[in-house]
């Protein structure tokens, strides 16, 4: 009987493409980026709030609404 005919998967050495695919699909990078963005947003929340409020006020006062 030849290898692989028994129905069991054949063990293959890890390929470079599999390593790259694992890095691209690993959730660690997006979680780290979102965590950093959340911390930065929390630190700048008052300034961002006033910036958004000012932008909306300027938009409504300009007659664009």
N, C-alpha and C positions, 0 to 999 in steps of 0.2 A: 504494500500500500504506500502510495507516495505522500509526502507531507501536504497537509491541507485538505486531503480528501476525506479525512475522518469527520469533518464538520467543525473541528475546533479551529479557532483563528491561529494563524501563523504569527509567531513573534517576529517583529521587525525592529531593527535599530531605529532610534528616533532620528527623524530627518530634520534638516534646517527649516524647511517650510512649516513643519509641525511646531517648531519652537517659536517661529515668528507669529503663527496663527494663535498660539497660546498667549503671547504677549499682547496681541491686538485685541483679543477677546477677554482678557483678564479684567475684572471690574476694579482692580486697585487704582489704576490711573484716573478713571472718571470719578471715583469716590474721593480721591485726593484733591482733584481739581474742584469738585463741588464743595468739599469741606473748606478748602482755602477761600473760595468765593463767599461761602457763608460767613466765615470769620471776618473777611474784609468788609462785607456788607454790614455786619453787626457793628463793626468799629466805626463805619462811616454812615450809619443809619440816619442820624439827625441831619447831616449835610445832604444826603440823598433825598430825604423827605422834603426839605426846603427846595431843593433843585427841581424835583418833580412838581411840587406845588407851584413854584414860580413859573415853570414851563407851561403848566396847564392854565394858570392865570393869564399869562401872556398870550397864549393861543386864543383863549376866550375873549380877551379884551381887544384883540386885533381885528375882530369881526369875521374870523374864519369859521365861526360856529354858526 
